[in-house]
Amino acid sequence: MCGISGFQGEFDPCLLDRMNAILAHRGPDDSGAYFDPISRTGLAHRRLSIIDLSSAGAQPMWDVTRTCAITFNGEIYNYRELRKGLVEDGFQFHSQTDTEILLNLYLRDGHEMLKILNGIFAFAIFDTRDNFLFVVRDGFGVKPLYYTQTPKGFLFASELKALLLEPSVSREIDPRAIHYYLTYLWAPAPQTMLARVNKLEPGMALWVKDGQIQKQWRFYNIPITRGDETIPHAEAVTEVRRRLETAVARQMVADVPVGAFLSGGLDSSSICALARKFCLPGQQFQCFTIDASGSKAEGFVDDLPYAKRVAAFLGVKLHVIQARPEIISNLEKMIYHLDEPEADPAAINVLFIASLAREHGIKVLLSGAGSDDIFSGYRRHFAIVLQQYWSRLPSGLRLLLKNIVGKFPLRTPLLRRLSKFLQFGAMDGDARIAGYFHWIDPADETPLYSEWMTNALVDELFSAPLMKSLNALESGIPDLHRMLYLERKHFLIDHNLNYTDKMSMAVGVETRVPYLDPDLVDFAAKLPPNMKQRGRIGKYVLKKAMAADLPSEVINRPKTGFGVPLRRWIKSELSELINDYLSAESIKRRGVFDPKGVQRLIDLDRAGKIDAAYSILALICIEMWMRIFIDKPIGPV
């Protein structure tokens, strides 16, 4: 919905206006700021008007008693029910916004308010009674929030770039984050590229007073269970369908038109099939997609024919934008808006689609993100099923097969997938589960690092943050559920949701994610593994739930990614960027990687001996991030 920022401490009040200016893309409709000279507290806000478009919705907003002020980014989907209860309790309102609901809930319930919110949100409430800040991020981290502690005090913002406008924010690089961006293509929260800047973890809240964090706690835990085998099949199918439809209905709430991404896959098609029912009479539901044909060699199925088929079947309007090699010229823009060097060009697809939606007057898009992370659907989930047979083989034989396949040129999707399956197949237990999130073999990654990086990472263990998360789980949780836990806790939040929010908000479009409705997520967590991944069939229960709503060829189509022909581009269109960003001179000057190690990786990829396209892009994106965020004053690119 918006861009928020603020501080508490000895900061220049003019910083609020500067942070607002750099976040203008997140809220092009309005802006506001408030500064309290006594507590040295500042709140800033850029508004994307979606609920109550009048001036009464302006922020920072005060409650009617002027006890508390808030800057809020997101949507509270159950705000109407909450408002009814607050009115019955005697609370007054001066607007029709969900923002004011948060203020009155806080006055009534304090931090206990967080237990009853259904929505996507990041907000900060300034309480004048004790002069402290209450800072919160939603349970799934759909809305981003960065913060830092400096000698001057506490700073927060929707995007990291806003924090860098303050000179006291340290630019010290975190070598662990570089390692994560190369290993996974994303960094697990709270890590960022800057050692002194954190992402507020999803489901976390802070109390800040006198410019210092006084307390930090978790108010939401991602649900995970062994799975209830006694849930009847018919009940599971019916309940998934009911809860998904309820989630879509909730997330259609807006005073502006709502549209949707439509790839023609099960996830987005299901959302569109349900959302069209909640359009106003006479209004045709608007859907948006990208034509990324030419990615077959990458292992992607051409989505566009499916998207057109679904649109015709549902009677919705489909708008199409063409993916072009000009995507490459947008890499720098992508990294600037992401705030992080995520090496996934799919993010640019989101930017293009959101731009198309904005051109057609759509400020809100529904997304199918999250379905794979609660119901299964990625190839690694099928690999987990296969592992129950694979693990019965002696570890020596598994290692031998891995080495044999490793000698084949990895020029086809099948060989790449087989190699990935075998790469960590010789491992057992949680190490194998965590290994599937790696984009590069540790044996190929280690030679890339400079002496400085090698020394800094001496205590960094294999998949340390993912293994830490898995080690915290109780024993007896099935392997598929352990992997889905990592999907929801790390991959979904720090990769998919980050680029989905940042790329759509770059053009003033809010993305909503019905699959992450808490009621739906809670129920999905209770389902046993075979309701999710049944042999080769991923998202089994969702496919059954939507069978009456969509064509069978859409329900049963192969899983595909949201990508571009990167491997081809690495050898052609991206060669100029490689020669610039990964030149020996550039790498020596930065001091993070080893020039010989980087060239070795490029040579092995060109020879087809390893599949390093995404790793090479990660190296480019890391250096690109350094040039944008470290080498010069921060500003639009």
C-alpha positions in Angstrom: 0.0 0.0 0.0 2.7 2.5 0.9 6.3 3.3 1.9 7.1 4.0 5.5 10.1 5.3 7.3 11.1 7.0 10.6 13.5 7.3 13.5 14.0 8.0 17.1 17.2 9.8 18.1 19.4 12.7 17.3 18.6 12.8 13.6 18.0 15.9 11.4 14.2 16.2 11.0 14.8 17.0 7.3 15.8 13.3 6.9 12.1 12.5 7.0 11.5 14.4 3.7 14.5 12.9 2.1 13.4 9.4 3.0 9.9 10.1 1.7 11.4 11.4 -1.6 13.4 8.2 -2.2 10.4 6.0 -1.5 8.0 8.1 -3.7 7.5 5.1 -6.1 5.9 3.1 -3.3 3.3 5.8 -2.7 2.8 8.3 -5.6 -0.6 9.6 -4.3 0.4 11.5 -1.2 3.1 12.0 1.4 3.3 13.2 5.0 5.7 13.5 7.9 5.6 14.2 11.7 8.4 15.1 14.1 8.2 15.3 17.9 11.0 17.5 19.1 10.8 16.2 22.7 11.3 12.5 22.1 13.1 13.2 18.8 10.7 10.8 17.1 9.9 11.1 13.4 7.4 9.3 11.2 7.2 9.6 7.4 4.8 8.1 4.9 4.3 7.8 1.1 0.7 6.9 0.3 -0.8 4.5 -2.3 -4.5 5.2 -1.9 -6.5 1.9 -1.9 -9.0 2.1 1.0 -10.7 5.4 1.8 -9.2 7.5 -1.0 -10.1 10.8 0.7 -7.7 13.0 2.6 -9.0 11.4 5.8 -6.7 8.5 5.0 -3.5 10.6 5.0 -0.6 9.5 7.2 1.1 9.7 9.6 -2.3 9.3 11.2 -3.4 10.1 14.8 -6.2 8.5 16.7 -9.1 10.9 17.6 -7.6 11.5 21.1 -4.1 12.3 19.6 -2.5 9.7 21.9 -0.8 7.7 19.2 0.4 8.2 15.7 1.1 5.6 13.0 2.8 5.1 9.7 1.5 1.9 8.1 2.2 -0.1 5.0 -0.1 -2.9 4.0 -3.7 -4.0 4.3 -5.8 -5.4 7.1 -8.3 -7.7 5.5 -10.6 -8.2 8.5 -10.7 -4.5 9.4 -14.5 -4.2 8.9 -15.2 -6.9 11.6 -12.6 -5.4 13.9 -14.1 -1.9 13.4 -17.5 -3.2 14.4 -16.1 -4.5 17.7 -14.2 -1.3 18.4 -17.3 0.8 17.8 -19.2 -1.4 20.2 -16.4 -0.7 22.8 -16.9 3.0 22.4 -14.0 3.9 20.1 -14.4 6.8 17.6 -13.2 7.1 14.0 -12.6 10.0 11.6 -12.0 7.9 8.5 -13.0 4.6 6.8 -9.5 3.3 6.7 -7.9 0.1 8.0 -5.1 2.3 9.3 -7.3 3.8 12.0 -8.3 0.4 13.1 -4.7 -0.3 14.1 -4.5 2.8 16.2 -7.7 2.0 18.2 -6.8 -1.7 18.5 -3.5 -0.6 20.0 -5.2 1.7 22.4 -7.6 -1.1 23.5 -5.3 -4.2 23.4 -1.7 -3.0 23.3 0.6 -5.5 21.6 -2.0 -8.3 22.0 -3.7 -6.7 19.0 -1.3 -8.6 16.8 -3.1 -11.9 17.6 -6.3 -10.9 15.7 -4.9 -9.2 12.6 -5.5 -10.8 9.2 -3.4 -8.9 6.7 -0.1 -7.9 5.3 1.6 -5.1 7.2 4.6 -3.3 8.4 4.0 -0.4 10.8 5.3 1.8 13.5 3.1 3.4 16.2 4.4 6.3 18.3 2.9 6.3 21.8 3.0 9.8 23.3 2.3 8.4 26.8 5.7 6.9 27.2 7.4 8.3 24.0 8.2 4.8 22.6 7.9 3.2 19.2 6.1 0.0 18.5 7.5 -1.5 15.3 6.0 -4.6 13.6 6.2 -6.8 10.5 3.5 -9.3 9.5 3.9 -13.1 10.1 4.9 -14.0 6.5 7.0 -10.9 5.8 4.8 -9.9 2.8 5.7 -6.3 3.5 9.4 -5.5 4.0 10.9 -3.6 6.9 14.6 -2.7 7.4 16.1 -1.1 10.5 19.5 -0.1 12.0 20.9 1.2 15.2 23.5 4.0 14.9 25.3 6.1 17.4 22.5 8.7 16.9 19.6 6.3 17.5 17.1 4.0 15.7 16.1 4.2 12.1 13.6 2.1 10.1 12.2 2.1 6.5 10.3 0.0 4.0 13.5 -0.1 1.8 17.2 -0.2 2.7 18.0 2.6 0.4 16.1 5.1 2.6 18.3 4.3 5.5 21.5 5.1 3.5 20.4 8.7 3.3 21.5 9.1 6.9 25.4 9.5 7.1 25.7 7.7 10.5 24.4 4.4 9.0 27.4 2.1 8.7 28.3 0.9 5.2 30.3 -2.1 6.5 29.7 -5.2 4.3 28.6 -8.5 5.9 30.6 -11.3 4.3 28.1 -13.9 5.5 25.4 -12.1 3.4 27.6 -12.2 0.3 28.0 -15.9 0.9 24.3 -16.4 1.2 23.5 -14.4 -1.9 25.9 -16.6 -3.9 24.8 -19.9 -2.3 21.0 -19.4 -2.3 20.5 -16.2 -4.4 18.9 -14.6 -1.3 20.0 -13.9 2.3 17.9 -15.3 5.2 16.5 -12.6 7.5 17.8 -10.7 9.5 20.9 -10.6 7.2 21.4 -7.9 4.6 24.5 -6.9 2.6 25.2 -4.4 5.4 26.5 -5.7 8.7 24.7 -3.0 10.7 21.4 -3.1 8.8 18.8 -5.8 9.5 15.6 -7.0 8.0 13.0 -7.2 10.7 12.1 -10.9 10.7 8.5 -11.8 9.8 6.2 -12.2 12.8 8.5 -10.0 15.0 7.9 -6.8 16.9 10.1 -4.2 18.6 9.8 -1.7 21.5 12.0 1.3 20.9 12.6 4.0 23.5 15.2 6.8 23.7 16.5 5.6 20.3 17.4 2.1 21.5 15.7 -1.2 21.0 14.4 -2.2 24.5 12.6 -5.5 23.6 12.3 -7.7 20.5 9.9 -10.7 20.4 8.1 -13.1 18.0 4.3 -12.9 17.9 3.8 -15.4 15.1 5.3 -18.8 14.4 5.0 -20.5 11.1 2.8 -23.6 11.7 4.4 -27.0 11.1 3.0 -30.4 12.1 3.6 -34.1 11.3 0.3 -34.0 9.4 -3.0 -35.5 10.5 -3.5 -38.8 8.6 -7.1 -39.1 9.9 -8.4 -36.1 8.0 -10.8 -37.5 5.4 -9.9 -36.9 1.8 -13.2 -35.3 0.9 -13.1 -33.0 3.9 -9.5 -31.9 3.0 -10.5 -31.1 -0.6 -13.7 -29.2 0.5 -12.0 -27.3 3.2 -9.0 -26.2 1.0 -11.5 -24.9 -1.6 -13.6 -23.1 1.0 -10.7 -21.5 2.8 -9.0 -20.4 -0.5 -12.3 -18.8 -1.7 -12.7 -17.0 1.7 -9.1 -15.7 1.4 -9.6 -14.4 -2.1 -12.9 -12.7 -1.0 -11.1 -11.0 1.9 -8.3 -9.8 -0.3 -10.6 -8.3 -2.9 -11.4 -5.5 -0.4 -10.4 -2.2 -1.9 -11.8 1.2 -3.1 -10.0 0.8 -6.4 -10.1 -2.0 -9.1 -8.3 -5.2 -8.3 -6.6 -7.4 -10.9 -4.3 -10.5 -10.9 -1.2 -12.1 -12.3 -2.2 -14.9 -14.6 0.5 -17.3 -15.9 -1.9 -20.1 -16.8 -0.5 -22.3 -14.0 -2.7 -23.8 -11.3 -1.8 -21.3 -8.7 -2.6 -18.0 -10.5 -5.5 -19.6 -12.5 -7.2 -20.7 -9.2 -6.9 -17.2 -7.8 -8.5 -15.7 -11.0 -11.2 -18.3 -11.1 -12.3 -17.3 -7.6 -11.6 -13.6 -7.7 -13.8 -12.9 -10.8 -16.8 -13.9 -8.7 -16.3 -10.9 -6.4 -16.1 -8.2 -9.1 -18.7 -5.5 -9.1 -21.7 -6.2 -11.5 -20.8 -5.4 -15.1 -17.1 -5.3 -14.3 -14.7 -7.6 -16.1 -11.8 -9.0 -14.1 -8.4 -7.8 -15.4 -5.5 -10.2 -15.6 -1.9 -9.7 -16.7 0.9 -11.9 -18.0 4.2 -11.9 -19.9 5.1 -13.6 -23.1 8.5 -15.2 -22.2 8.5 -17.7 -25.2 11.9 -18.9 -26.1 12.8 -20.3 -22.6 12.2 -24.0 -23.5 15.9 -24.8 -23.3 15.9 -23.5 -19.7 13.3 -26.1 -18.7 10.4 -23.6 -18.7 7.1 -24.4 -20.5 5.7 -21.6 -22.6 3.0 -20.1 -20.3 1.2 -17.8 -22.7 -1.0 -20.4 -24.5 -2.2 -21.6 -21.1 -2.8 -18.1 -19.8 -4.9 -17.4 -22.9 -6.9 -20.6 -22.5 -7.7 -19.9 -18.9 -8.7 -16.3 -19.7 -11.1 -17.5 -22.4 -12.5 -20.2 -20.1 -13.1 -17.8 -17.2 -14.2 -14.9 -19.3 -11.6 -12.5 -17.9 -9.6 -9.8 -19.8 -6.0 -10.8 -20.4 -3.3 -8.2 -21.0 0.1 -9.4 -22.3 3.5 -7.8 -22.3 6.4 -9.2 -24.3 9.6 -10.3 -22.5 12.6 -9.0 -24.5 16.4 -9.1 -24.1 16.1 -5.5 -23.0 15.4 -7.1 -19.7 19.2 -7.1 -19.3 19.3 -3.3 -19.5 16.9 -3.3 -16.5 19.2 -5.3 -14.2 20.6 -2.2 -12.5 17.1 -0.9 -12.0 16.1 -4.3 -10.6 18.9 -4.4 -8.1 18.2 -0.8 -7.0 14.6 -1.5 -6.3 15.3 -4.9 -4.6 17.8 -3.4 -2.2 19.4 -6.8 -2.3 21.5 -8.6 -5.0 19.0 -11.3 -5.8 20.1 -13.0 -9.0 16.8 -13.9 -10.4 15.7 -12.1 -13.6 12.1 -13.3 -12.9 11.9 -10.2 -10.8 12.0 -8.1 -13.9 9.1 -10.0 -15.3 7.1 -8.8 -12.2 8.2 -5.3 -12.9 7.0 -5.4 -16.5 3.7 -7.0 -15.6 3.1 -4.5 -12.8 3.9 -1.6 -15.1 1.4 -3.0 -17.6 -1.3 -3.2 -14.8 -0.6 0.3 -13.7 -1.0 1.5 -17.3 -4.5 0.0 -17.3 -5.4 1.7 -14.0 -4.9 -1.3 -11.7 -3.2 -0.5 -8.3 -3.8 -3.9 -6.7 -2.8 -7.4 -8.1 -3.5 -10.8 -6.6 -0.6 -13.3 -6.9 -0.4 -17.0 -6.7 2.8 -16.8 -4.6 2.9 -19.1 -1.6 1.0 -22.1 -3.0 4.1 -24.1 -3.7 5.3 -23.3 -0.2 2.2 -24.6 1.6 1.0 -27.4 -0.7 4.3 -28.4 -2.4 4.9 -28.1 -6.1 8.7 -27.4 -6.7 10.8 -30.1 -8.2 12.8 -30.4 -5.0 9.6 -31.6 -3.3 9.3 -34.5 -5.7 13.0 -35.1 -5.1 12.3 -35.5 -1.4 9.8 -38.3 -2.3 12.4 -40.0 -4.4 14.9 -39.8 -1.6 13.1 -42.4 0.4 14.1 -44.9 -2.3 17.5 -43.3 -3.1 18.6 -43.3 0.6 18.3 -47.1 0.7 21.4 -47.3 -1.5 24.8 -47.5 0.1 26.4 -44.0 0.4 29.4 -45.1 -1.6 27.1 -46.1 -4.6 25.3 -42.8 -4.3 28.6 -40.9 -4.5 29.7 -43.0 -7.4 26.5 -42.2 -9.4 26.9 -38.5 -8.6 30.5 -38.5 -10.0 29.5 -40.4 -13.1 26.6 -38.0 -13.9 29.0 -35.1 -13.1 31.1 -36.0 -16.1 28.3 -35.4 -18.6 27.9 -31.9 -20.1 25.0 -30.2 -18.4 23.4 -28.9 -21.6 19.8 -30.1 -21.1 17.2 -29.5 -18.4 17.0 -33.2 -17.6 20.8 -33.6 -17.0 20.8 -30.4 -14.9 18.0 -31.7 -12.7 19.5 -35.1 -12.4 22.9 -33.5 -11.4 21.1 -31.4 -8.8 19.3 -34.4 -7.4 22.6 -36.4 -7.1 24.6 -33.4 -5.9 23.5 -33.7 -2.3 22.1 -37.3 -2.6 25.1 -38.8 -0.8 24.1 -36.8 2.3 21.6 -37.8 4.8 18.8 -36.2 6.9 18.6 -32.4 7.2 21.8 -31.7 5.4 20.3 -33.2 2.2 17.1 -31.2 2.7 19.0 -27.9 3.1 21.3 -28.8 0.2 18.4 -28.6 -2.3 18.4 -24.8 -1.8 21.9 -24.4 -3.0 22.5 -23.0 -6.5 26.2 -23.8 -6.5 28.3 -26.8 -5.3 30.4 -25.8 -2.3 33.4 -27.3 -4.1 32.9 -24.7 -6.9 32.0 -21.9 -4.5 35.0 -22.0 -2.2 37.6 -21.1 -4.9 35.6 -17.9 -5.7 36.5 -16.2 -2.5 39.3 -13.8 -1.8 41.5 -14.3 1.2 39.4 -11.7 3.1 36.2 -13.6 2.5 37.8 -17.0 3.2 39.0 -15.7 6.6 35.7 -14.1 7.4 33.8 -17.3 6.7 36.1 -19.7 8.6 33.3 -20.5 11.1 30.5 -20.6 8.6 29.1 -24.1 8.3 27.4 -25.8 5.4 23.9 -24.2 5.0 24.2 -22.8 8.5 21.0 -20.7 8.7 18.9 -23.4 7.1 20.3 -26.1 9.3 19.7 -23.9 12.4 16.0 -23.6 11.4 15.7 -27.4 10.9 17.5 -28.2 14.1 14.9 -26.2 16.0 12.1 -28.5 14.8 10.9 -31.4 16.9 11.8 -34.9 15.8 9.3 -36.9 13.7 8.4 -34.1 11.3 8.3 -35.7 7.8 11.0 -34.6 5.4 8.5 -33.0 3.0 7.2 -30.8 5.9 10.7 -30.0 7.0 11.4 -28.7 3.5 8.1 -26.8 3.2 9.0 -25.2 6.5 12.3 -23.9 5.0 10.3 -22.7 1.9 8.0 -20.6 4.1 10.5 -19.4 6.6 13.3 -18.5 4.2 12.9 -18.9 0.4 9.3 -17.5 0.2 10.0 -14.5 2.4 13.5 -13.6 1.5 13.3 -14.3 -2.2 9.8 -14.6 -3.8 8.0 -12.1 -1.6 10.8 -9.6 -1.5 11.1 -9.3 -5.3 7.3 -9.5 -5.7 6.7 -6.6 -3.4 9.7 -4.5 -4.5 9.1 -4.9 -8.2 5.4 -4.2 -8.1 5.8 -1.3 -5.7 8.5 0.2 -7.9 5.6 1.3 -10.1 3.0 1.9 -7.4 1.2 -1.4 -7.5 0.4 -3.5 -4.4 0.6 -7.3 -4.6 -1.6 -9.5 -2.4 -1.1 -13.2 -1.7 -4.3 -15.1 -0.9 -2.5 -18.4 -0.4 -0.9 -16.9 2.7 -4.2 -16.3 4.5 -3.5 -17.5 8.0 -6.6 -19.7 8.1 -5.6 -21.4 4.9 -2.0 -21.8 6.0 -3.0 -23.3 9.3 -5.2 -25.9 7.6 -2.6 -26.8 5.0 0.0 -27.4 7.8 -2.3 -30.0 9.3 -2.6 -32.0 6.1 -0.4 -35.1 5.7 2.4 -35.2 3.1 0.5 -37.4 0.7 -2.2 -34.8 0.5 0.4 -32.4 -0.9 3.0 -34.4 -2.9 1.5 -37.7 -4.1 4.2 -39.4 -6.1 5.0 -37.1 -9.1 1.8 -35.1 -8.4 2.5 -31.9 -6.5 -0.3 -29.8 -4.9 -2.5 -32.9 -5.0 -5.2 -31.5 -2.7 -5.3 -28.1 -4.4 -5.7 -29.8 -7.8 -8.6 -31.8 -6.5 -10.1 -28.7 -4.8 -10.1 -26.7 -8.1 -11.0 -29.5 -10.5 -14.5 -28.1 -11.1 -13.3 -24.6 -11.7 -10.5 -25.0 -14.3 -9.8 -27.0 -17.4 -8.1 -30.3 -16.8 -5.1 -29.4 -19.0 -4.4 -26.5 -16.6 -5.0 -28.5 -13.5 -2.6 -31.2 -14.7 0.0 -29.2 -16.7 3.7 -29.6 -15.8 5.2 -27.3 -13.2 7.2 -24.5 -14.8 9.1 -21.5 -13.5 8.6 -17.8 -14.0 11.9 -17.3 -15.8 13.8 -16.1 -18.8 16.4 -17.8 -21.1 19.3 -16.9 -18.7 21.7 -19.7 -19.7 21.5 -18.5 -23.3 21.9 -14.9 -22.3 25.0 -15.7 -20.2 26.7 -16.8 -23.4 25.5 -13.9 -25.5 23.6 -10.9 -24.4 25.1 -10.8 -20.9 28.7 -11.2 -22.1 29.3 -7.4 -22.0 28.2 -7.2 -18.4 30.5 -10.2 -17.5 33.4 -8.4 -19.2 32.7 -5.3 -17.1 31.5 -6.5 -13.7 33.6 -9.7 -13.5 36.8 -8.4 -15.1 40.0 -9.2 -13.2 40.5 -5.4 -12.6 36.9 -5.0 -11.1 37.3 -8.1 -8.9 40.7 -7.1 -7.6 39.5 -3.6 -6.8 36.5 -4.9 -4.8 38.6 -7.5 -2.9 35.6 -9.9 -2.3 36.3 -12.6 -4.9 39.3 -14.2 -6.5 39.8 -13.3 -10.2 41.2 -16.7 -11.1 38.4 -18.5 -9.3 35.7 -16.4 -11.0 37.3 -17.0 -14.4 37.5 -20.7 -13.7 33.7 -20.8 -12.9 32.9 -18.9 -16.2 35.1 -21.3 -18.2 33.5 -24.4 -16.6 30.1 -23.1 -17.4 30.9 -22.3 -21.0 32.3 -25.8 -21.4 29.1 -27.3 -20.1 30.9 -29.0 -17.2 28.8 -27.3 -14.6 25.6 -25.3 -14.6 26.7 -21.9 -13.2 24.5 -19.4 -15.1 22.7 -18.2 -11.9 26.0 -18.2 -10.0 27.6 -16.0 -12.6 24.5 -13.7 -12.5 24.8 -13.6 -8.7 28.5 -12.5 -9.0 27.4 -9.7 -11.4 24.5 -8.6 -9.1 26.7 -8.5 -6.0 29.2 -6.2 -7.8 26.3 -4.2 -9.3 24.8 -3.8 -5.8 28.2 -2.5 -4.5 28.4 0.1 -7.2 24.9 1.3 -6.6 24.7 1.3 -2.8 28.4 1.7 -1.7 30.5 3.4 -4.3 28.3 6.6 -4.7 25.6 8.5 -2.9 22.3 6.7 -3.0 19.9 7.9 -5.7 17.6 6.7 -8.4 19.1 4.7 -11.3 
